[in-house]
Amino acid sequence: MAGHMTPDEFRRYGKQVIDWIADYHESIASRPVMSRAEPGDVLAALPEHPPEKGEGFDGLLAALDRDIMPGVTHWQHPSFFGYFPSNSTGPSILGDLLSSGLGVQGMMWATSPAATELETRVADWTADLLDLPAKFRGNGAIQDSASSACLVALLSALHQAGGGAPGPDGIDRRRTLYISSQTHSSLEKAARVAGVGSANVRVVDVDPVTLAMDPAHLDALLTEDAAAGAVPAMVCATVGTTSTTAVDPVPAIGEVCRRHGVWLHVDAAYAGVAAVCPEFRWVNEGLAEYASSYSTNPHKWMLTNFDCTLLWMADRAPMLNALSILPEYLRNNATTSGDVIDYRDWQIPLGRRFRALKLWSVIRWYGAEGLREHIRTGSGLADELAALIAADPRYEVRPDHPFGLVCFRPLWDGLTTDEANAATMDALNRLNASGDLLLSHTKIGGHVLLRMAIGAPSTERRHILAAWDRIREETTA
């Protein structure tokens, strides 16, 4: 019978795991980017029942290679372009390992002061790196994802709009949430979870060219809903939408929100970290004047392993009043003193991992210079790719590509729109099935566009040029 792993066994097997991870990253470019597994393949390779006796660790890595790896799509591959990057780097992996080794449950300051105070510090460090407004200092917390950040923002906004009643008494009248057709789907889910309801999610028009939210239509909807007896709760503006990285006009939207007394949340999940570079700090326009809350994801383009989203509040009081519950078993002197932060009140779950260690590790390893270099490399490669596509008359590229995403389509001479869309999807499926690269798609103005998101730490110019060659092979007659 296998008992608890001893420190000596942990050393031995831990070294094997570190070597395995290092070998994986070293050889990742030789693997097919997308898993070729069919539904059920991995299940079929795994025993149907758990072992009766512990098996030790010797065979685990072999089983990982044999049974698990065929079902893995390689997000860190230099030719993974399908979705916004989910960076995984050595410093972050090791920071996560330290967090796991400590096994801290950092729900309150009292359960581990370092977990709380390091998180406060790295949230402020990140605010400094991104040149965020002073009002966010001391008001940042790490969430698991932007979806949770948006939900926390919405619950805080509901508390404020309802004078504190929605939490204890429930929502007693129609509350409305305002997004655009380009806003991430997590906002509709947040409306469902918070009790607002999908039917009360109001979709604001977008500019047909830029796909940015129309402030005039937002103003009209807010006026209309208030006149009908609804209570507008929150507007979500996006800086760098998932589909095309469109940027909503935050200052103009903020002016509308201020006139109507509505909470403005700014979701910059992907693009916000670009502000580590001074030339990208235009993404912060309007935050100081108008944003009630703001979130961005170091786990996308800032070299930090998933999961790590930062949420900042201009005023933490509505959030704390909406989410704080203190049962007897959580009472302690530090909490009742009011001198400490208990991050359990800044999120949906009670428990929380020591995520600050990996972000701390990344910032200390790379420094501001290293982080800027990574962002500039990705955006520069995207600019070069967009120029190559624009120079080829057989393709159309969206002119707005300020970050690391390029959206484009083959023109398919002689085909109708439906036929061209089908041909583009067929080409996309062939490219992904080849294992040479991985792309995704979106649909704008009735046309299917290919999405090529650049930002993996291992991606170099040669990978972009090779991808462009393969795309042309599959999309030209």
Order of alpha helices (4+ residues) and beta strands (2+ residues): alpha-alpha-alpha-alpha-alpha-beta-alpha-alpha-beta-alpha-beta-alpha-beta-alpha-beta-alpha-beta-alpha-beta-alpha-alpha-alpha-beta-beta-alpha-beta-beta-alpha
